[in-house]
Amino acid sequence: DDLGFEGRLRDVLVGARHGAADRHDQVVIRRGRLLVMNRMTVMKDGRLLGSVTTLRDRTELAELEREIGSFRSSSELLRAQAHEFANQLHTISGLIQIGEQDEVVRYIRALNQRRQSLDVTLARRVRDTAIAALLMAKSSLAAERKVSLRISAGTALGRLAPEDAADLATVIGNLVDNAVDAAASDDDTGDAWVEVELRQDASSVEVVVRDSGPGLPPEVAREVFAHGFTTKAAQEGERGIGLALTKLVCERHSGEISVANTADGAMFTAHMPLGHPADVAPEGVPG
């Protein structure tokens, strides 16, 4: 209390949130640092002596993970595409074996149209190659989990300075990953989807990620970004790191991130001012 700590940091230190026996890792953002904290009470002969809290500074490690994210995305894309192509070849082989040659032609045409549709959409609406490649990779990975990744008709993004593109990729990648998790876990119909919308003006980019998942409980929606805390951090570890890093990246650009429930699921909105002038923007978007 004398140090003026408040919010999530104080809750973890005093054990107010989950009780004295809680030993789960908690994620806290403090003065631009991403901390993973773990609190354990100390008992002797049934008497409470105090507590021990360990703090691990994950800021540099999280930023290193962000820097190698483009390489990871490329390898994940190749793996996902290999898996997708193998499944398609098995389908074609099976149709040929049962003598359905006409169906083979229709199937191949449908595959080609679907792929061309995504390629054309990204090429027309997302001019930054790093972001376009990331979305292509996430589309293949989502398809593996039977989730359709859509690019909103309102999307328009120009080429960005490398530093801005790297930070924006962190934000988009983490939000899409969480949305795919939510949509895949709540789908029994095969209609799971995630929609990404990128809007750019002369000084900032706004990222909106919607999903068909179950949404967030009201109490979680209120506090999920309030103090750098994420509920999933306590339950699933690394996924909480991703959301906390997303918040940290936005704040370093003097931006913000919020989450709300919609009629379909959850909607995350991140606003990130650009630290470097945009290069060439698509039609209708200031350069």
N, C-alpha and C positions, 0 to 999 in steps of 0.2 A: 504493500500500500504506500509506503514512504517513497518508493521509486516511481510511483505513478503508473505502474503497469495496469493495463485494462484489456478487456475483450478476450480473445482466444488465448493470448499469451498468459494472462493471469489465470484463466480457467485451468490451463494445463499445469501451471506451477503449483496451484493450491489443490488440484484434484477436484475441482468443483463440478466438472462436466460429467465425468463417468464414474465417480466414486473412488474410494481409496484403493480398491483392488485392481483398478484398470491399468493394464500394461501395454496397451496398443500404442504404436507410433502415431504421433499427431503432427500435422504440418502447420507451421506458423510462418507468416512473413513479417519480418521486423526490420524496419529501416533499410529496405532494399535487399535483405538477405533471406534466403529460403532455408528455414530450419526444420529439421525433423527431431521431435522431442519425444522422450519416453520417461514416464514417471513411475516410480515404484516406492511404496511405503516401506518403512523399516519398523519391524515389530520385535520385541523381546519380552518373553514371558507374558504375552498378552497385552503388553503396554506399548503404546505408540510412541516411538522415539523421534519420528520425523519422516522425511522422504528424501529420495535421491532422484534427481532429474538429469538425464543425459541430453545434451544438445549436439546434434551433428549438422554442420553447415554444408548443405548440399548445393549451394549456389553455383560454384565453379563446375561441379560435376554435372549439374543440370544444364548449364550452358554448353559444356562440352558435348553432352548428348544432343543438344540442339544443333551444334555445328556439324555433327556427323549424321544428322537426320536425313540429309539429302542422299547420302550414300546408302543409308538403311532403306530409304524409300525405293531407291533403284533396285536393290537386291530383293526387297519384298515384292516389287512389281514383277520382276522376272520370275520369282517363285510362283506368285499367284497366276501369272499368265500361263506358265508351264502347266500348272494344275488345271486351269480353265481349258487350255487347248487339248490336254489329255482327255478330259471328260467329253469334249466336243468330238474328238476323233473316235472315241468309244461309241458315241451315239451314231455317228456316220457309219462306222463299221457294222453296228448292229442292224441299221436300216438296210444296208447293202445285203447282208446275209439273209434277211427275210424277204428280199426282192422288192423293197420299196424305193426304187430309183427316183421316182418323181418326188417322193417325200424328202429324199436327200437333197435334191435341188432346192426345194422350198426352204429347207432347214438352213442350208448354206447361205441363201439369199437373205434370210432373216438375220442370221449372225452378222453378215456383212453390213446390212442396213443399220443394225444397232450400233456397231462399232463406228461406222462413218458418222452417225448422228452425234455421238459423243465427241469425236475428233473435230467435227465442224463446229460444234457448240463451243468447245474450249478454244479453238483457234480464233473464232470470231469474238468471243466475249472476254477471254483472258489472254492478254498479250504478253504478260510476264512468263517466260518459259519455265522458270523454277516452280512457280505456283501452278502452272498448267500441268507440269510433270507430276507434281505432288497429288493433284486432284485425279489424274489418270491412275496413279498407283492406288490411291484410296478407293477408287471405283472398282478396280479389280479385286482388292482385298475385301471390300464390302460384298461383292458378288459371291465370293467364296462362302459367305455367311448368309446368303440368300437375302441380302439387303440391297435395294436399288439406290444408288447415289445419283441425285438429280442436281443439275445446275440451273438455278432460277433464271427465268427469262429477264429478270431485272439486273442480272450480273453484268458488270462492265469494269474491267481492270486493265490499266495500262502497264507499261514496263516500269519497274521500280529500281531504285538504287540497290545494290547487292545487300547492304546492311538492313534496309527495310524489308527486302524480300525474305531474308533469313528469319527475321522476327515475325513477319506475317505468316510464314510457313509454320512456325512453332504454334502460333495461335490456331490456325486452320487445322493443322494436323491433330492437335490435342482435342479440339472440339469435335471434329469428325469422328475420331476414335471413340470418344465417349458416346456420341450419338448412335454410332453403329452398335456399340455394346447394348445400349438401351433398346434400340429397335429390334435387334436380333433376339434379345431375351424375352421380349413381350409379344412375339409374333407366332400365331398358330395358323395363320391363313396364307402365308407366302406372299403377303403384300407389304412387307416391311420396307420402309424407305427413309432416306435422309436427304434433306435439301439444303444446298449451300447457296447463299447469295452474297456477292461481293460488290460493294458500292464505293466508288471513289470520287473525291472532288480534288481541288487543287492542293489541299493540305492534309488530307486524312483518308483513311480507308475504314469502312465499316463491314464487319463480318457477321452474318446472321446464319446460324445453323439450326434447323428445325428437324425433328424426328418424329416417328410414329410410335415411340415408346410409351411407357405408362406415365411419363411426367414425374415431377418431384413432389414429395409430400410438402404441404405448405410450410411447415416449420423448417425443413431443409432448404427450401427455396429462399427463405428469408436470410439464412445465415451462411449459405454455401460459399459466398465470396466476402462475407462481412469482415472477417478478420484474418483472411488468408487461410481459413479453415475449410476443408472439404470432408464431408461425411465418409466418402469412399476411401479417404486416406487411412482412416482408422480400421477399415474393413479389408481393404485390398492393397494397401501399400503404395506401389508405384503409380497407380492411376491417379491417386491423390496428388502425387508430385506433379503430374502433368497439368492438372487444373491449377495448382498453385503457381507453377511456372508461367502458365498462360496469364494469370492475374499479374504476376511480376513484370512480364514483358510489356503488357499494356500500360502499367503504371510508370514504367521507365520512359515510355513515350508520352507521358502525361495523358494517357487514355484511361478507359474504364471498361469493365465487363459486367454484364448482368444476366440473370436468368429468370424466365417466367414460364408458367404453364399455359398451353393453348388448348383448343378443343381436340387437337390431334396428339399432343405430347409436350415435350419440353422445347423451349426456344432460347438459345444462348445468343447474346448480342455483344460483340466486342467492337469498341471504337478506338482506333489507333492513329494518332497524328503521325505524319511522315516526317522523319528527321532529315530527309534528303529530297531534292526536287524530283518529281516524277519525270520520266523521259517522254515516251510517246504513248498517249492514251488512245483507247478505242473510240470510235465515233460516239459523240454525245457526252464524253467525259473530258473535263479539262486536263490539259497536259501538265 
